[in-house]
């Protein structure tokens, strides 16, 4: 039986309007990966990489975004990670990752928010490779987040502050989008 997720992902990507040349390039790379051989949803697909899913979670008052301090990378990031075989689609994978890393479960989907391609370093016997990250926006019903799987801390950051992190476009670009749409 053929995995329906790549076709679902292609349809989702084709609905997305990238903002700027960088995100447009990310979209091109994602569509090209879907056309290449192999299972691009598998964490074991290293050349050039594989899809991941993440969630930018906005607070109920729509003023803050939840970030996690990633243990292995030592950085503040949005919740996210690998697509697992049991995930029915990338939104499901992003929701699962948010729940595992922060404990938040009660969220409304705001839609596909952003696309990003970034290099993941060599780790645990796996080579350096690209993570082609499909990012969703979620509106939380509660700010009751907790440290979870792979995280050393969780914190709500003012959305306007994250949008101003011009040295971190992977975070500032989606935060700017969330400010523009008014969450």
C-alpha positions as CSV (number, residue, x, y, z in Angstrom):
1,X,0.0,0.0,0.0
2,X,1.3,3.4,-0.9
3,X,1.8,6.0,1.8
4,X,-0.7,8.8,1.2
5,X,1.3,11.4,3.2
6,X,3.7,12.6,0.4
7,X,0.7,13.4,-1.8
8,X,-1.1,15.1,1.1
9,X,2.1,17.1,1.8
10,X,2.5,18.1,-1.8
11,X,-1.1,19.4,-1.9
12,X,-0.5,21.3,1.3
13,X,2.7,22.9,0.1
14,X,1.1,24.0,-3.2
15,X,-1.4,26.0,-1.2
16,X,1.3,27.9,0.7
17,X,2.3,31.4,-0.3
18,X,6.0,31.9,0.8
19,X,7.1,35.3,2.1
20,X,10.4,36.4,0.5
21,X,13.0,34.7,-1.6
22,X,14.4,32.6,1.3
23,X,11.1,30.9,2.0
24,X,10.4,30.5,-1.7
25,X,13.7,28.6,-2.0
26,X,12.6,26.4,0.9
27,X,9.4,25.6,-0.9
28,X,11.3,24.7,-4.1
29,X,13.6,22.4,-2.1
30,X,10.7,20.6,-0.4
31,X,8.9,20.0,-3.7
32,X,12.1,18.7,-5.2
33,X,12.6,16.3,-2.3
34,X,9.1,15.0,-2.8
35,X,10.1,14.2,-6.4
36,X,13.3,12.4,-5.4
37,X,13.5,8.7,-4.7
38,X,13.3,7.3,-1.2
39,X,11.1,7.9,1.8
40,X,11.6,11.7,2.5
41,X,9.4,11.4,5.6
42,X,11.8,8.9,7.3
43,X,14.4,10.1,9.8
44,X,16.8,7.7,8.0
45,X,16.7,9.6,4.7
46,X,19.9,11.6,4.8
47,X,20.6,12.7,1.3
48,X,20.0,15.6,1.3
49,X,17.7,15.1,4.3
50,X,14.1,14.6,5.4
51,X,10.9,16.4,6.4
52,X,10.2,17.4,9.9
53,X,7.2,19.1,11.5
54,X,7.0,21.8,14.1
55,X,4.5,24.1,15.8
56,X,4.6,27.7,16.7
57,X,2.2,27.9,19.7
58,X,0.7,31.3,20.5
59,X,-0.7,32.1,24.0
60,X,-4.4,32.5,24.5
61,X,-4.0,36.3,24.7
62,X,-2.2,36.1,21.3
63,X,0.8,38.1,22.7
64,X,3.4,35.4,23.3
65,X,4.9,32.4,21.5
66,X,6.0,29.2,23.3
67,X,9.6,28.1,22.8
68,X,11.5,25.2,24.2
69,X,15.2,25.0,25.1
70,X,16.4,22.1,23.0
71,X,18.8,19.9,25.1
72,X,20.9,18.6,22.2
73,X,21.2,21.8,20.3
74,X,21.4,24.2,23.3
75,X,19.0,26.7,21.7
76,X,15.6,28.2,22.1
77,X,13.4,26.8,19.3
78,X,9.8,26.0,18.5
79,X,8.6,22.5,19.4
80,X,9.1,20.0,16.6
81,X,10.8,17.0,15.3
82,X,10.7,13.9,13.1
83,X,7.6,12.5,11.4
84,X,6.8,9.1,12.9
85,X,5.2,6.2,10.9
86,X,2.0,6.5,13.0
87,X,1.5,10.2,12.2
88,X,-1.3,10.5,9.7
89,X,0.1,13.8,8.3
90,X,2.5,16.6,9.2
91,X,0.0,18.5,11.3
92,X,-0.5,15.4,13.4
93,X,3.3,15.1,13.8
94,X,3.6,18.8,14.8
95,X,0.8,18.4,17.4
96,X,2.5,15.3,18.8
97,X,5.8,17.0,19.1
98,X,4.3,20.0,20.9
99,X,2.5,17.7,23.3
100,X,5.7,15.6,24.0
101,X,7.9,18.7,24.5
102,X,5.6,21.0,26.4
103,X,2.6,19.0,27.6
104,X,0.1,21.3,25.8
105,X,-2.7,19.4,24.1
106,X,-5.6,21.8,23.8
107,X,-4.8,23.9,20.8
108,X,-6.6,25.2,17.7
109,X,-4.9,24.9,14.3
110,X,-4.1,28.3,12.7
111,X,-2.8,26.6,9.5
112,X,0.4,26.1,7.7
113,X,2.5,29.0,8.9
114,X,6.1,28.7,7.5
115,X,8.6,26.6,5.7
116,X,12.3,26.3,6.6
117,X,15.3,24.2,5.5
118,X,18.2,24.1,8.0
119,X,21.2,21.9,8.4
120,X,21.2,19.5,11.3
121,X,24.6,18.5,12.6
122,X,26.2,15.1,12.6
123,X,24.8,13.3,15.7
124,X,24.5,9.8,17.1
125,X,26.2,8.1,14.2
126,X,24.0,9.9,11.6
127,X,25.6,12.3,9.1
128,X,24.9,16.0,8.9
129,X,21.7,16.5,6.9
130,X,18.9,18.9,6.1
131,X,15.7,19.2,8.0
132,X,13.0,20.4,5.7
133,X,10.6,21.8,8.4
134,X,6.9,22.2,7.8
135,X,5.7,24.6,10.5
136,X,2.2,25.1,11.7
137,X,0.6,27.8,13.9
138,X,-1.4,26.7,16.9
139,X,-3.4,28.8,19.3
140,X,-3.2,27.4,22.9
141,X,-6.1,27.4,25.2
142,X,-3.8,27.5,28.3
143,X,-0.3,28.7,29.2
144,X,0.3,25.7,31.4
145,X,3.3,24.3,29.7
146,X,5.9,22.0,31.2
147,X,9.4,20.7,30.4
148,X,9.1,17.6,28.3
149,X,10.9,15.2,26.0
150,X,14.2,16.6,24.8
151,X,13.8,20.0,26.4
152,X,15.5,21.6,29.4
153,X,13.1,24.5,29.7
154,X,10.0,26.0,28.2
155,X,9.1,29.7,28.2
156,X,6.5,32.1,26.7
157,X,8.4,34.9,24.8
158,X,6.7,38.1,23.7
159,X,5.8,37.6,20.0
160,X,7.1,41.1,19.1
161,X,10.4,40.3,20.8
162,X,10.9,37.1,18.8
163,X,9.8,38.9,15.6
164,X,12.8,41.3,16.2
165,X,15.4,38.5,16.4
166,X,16.8,39.3,13.0
167,X,19.9,37.2,13.7
168,X,17.5,34.2,13.9
169,X,15.3,34.4,10.8
170,X,14.1,30.8,11.3
171,X,12.2,32.2,14.4
172,X,11.7,35.8,13.5
173,X,10.1,35.2,10.1
174,X,7.2,33.0,11.5
175,X,6.8,35.4,14.5
176,X,6.4,38.3,12.1
177,X,3.8,36.4,10.2
178,X,1.9,35.8,13.4
179,X,2.0,39.5,14.2
180,X,0.7,40.4,10.7
181,X,-2.2,37.9,10.8
182,X,-3.0,39.1,14.3
183,X,-3.1,35.5,15.5
